[in-house]
């Protein structure tokens, strides 16, 4: 049986390649039917903000890839509720409706459920 994998994405979508790399790993894992989850933490929650203008930052927009996650079988999507609140993001207005909010204690339990964890 394949080991489960949790990807923790902590970088904003415009701060470097980390956000794109995390998403690529999750999509690849989903394509191979790996038990995979994705957690947005710290500035990573900015990836879920609606109405981002990636072109003005000369970046590629990740929103289409985010919407493709369920089509790749990736349904374990989460974000840190505290990180979103600290950054002024309304959880109800995030672009990825499938992502569920977690508290710090729930995040610890989530990490414990996975065999391997990668943080980007």
N, C-alpha and C positions, 0 to 999 in steps of 0.2 A: 504494500500500500504506500502511496506517495505521502511524503511528509507535508504537513500543512505549513504555510508560509504567510506571515504578516508583514506587509510593507508599511512603514511609518514614514509619511511624507511631511517634513518639517519646514521646507523652504517655500517662500512665496513663488508664484509663477514667473516672476521677472528677475529673480535674484541669481540666476545661473541655471545650469542644466539639471539640477537635482529633481525639480518637479517633473520634467519630461522623462528623466530616467526612471523615476518611481512608477510613473504611469506606464512606461514601456514594459517594465518588469511584470506589472500586474496584468497587462493585456497579453503578454507572452504566456504567463502562467495560466491564465484563463483559457487561452487557445489550446493548451495541452491538458485541460481538465484537472489542474492542480487545485487542491483545497487552498484558496488564497483569500486574504482579506487586505483591506486598505484602510489605514487610519490617518486622518489629517490632524496634525498637532502643531501647536505654536503658529508661526507664520504660514504654515501649510494650509491653514483654513482659508487663506486668501485665494487659493485655487478654486474654491467653491463660490466665491463672490460672483453675483450675476453682473452682466453688462461690463465686462472688462474690455478695454481698448488695447489689445495686444499690438496692433499695427503701429500705434503711436510710440510704443516702446521698442519697436523693431523686434518683436518676439512672435512666435507662432502661437495662435490661440489654441488652448488645450480643451476648450469646452466641448468640441465635437467628440474628442477622445473620451472625455468623461461620460458623455451620454451613451457611448458604445459599451461601457463596462458591463451592463446587464446582458447585452447580446453575446458577450464573451463568457457568460456564466459567472461573472464576478458580482456577487450579491451581498457579500459581507463588507459593507461600506460604512465607515464611522468617522465622526469628527469630535474633537474635544469641545464640549460646550463652554468650558471656561476660556479656552483660547478664542473662540468666536466672540464671546461677550467682552473680553479684554480688548478686542480689536474693533468693537462696535458693529459686528455683523449680526444681523437678525437671522436666527436659525430658520425661520419660516421663509426667508427670501433667498436661500442659497440655491445655486443652479442645479445641484444634484439632490433631488428630492428623496432618493433612495438611501442617502446617508443618514444614519441615526446618531443623535447626540449622546455622548458618554461623559460621565463625571470622572474625576481622577481615580476613584476606587474601582469604577467599572473598567477603566482603561487597564489598570493593573490586572484585573481578572481576565480581560481580553488577551493581553500579552501572554499570560500563563496558559491559555488554551492552545496556543500555536507551538509547533515544534521548532520553527526557526523564525527569526525576526531580523529584518533588514531596515535600517534607518537611513534615510537620505535627506 
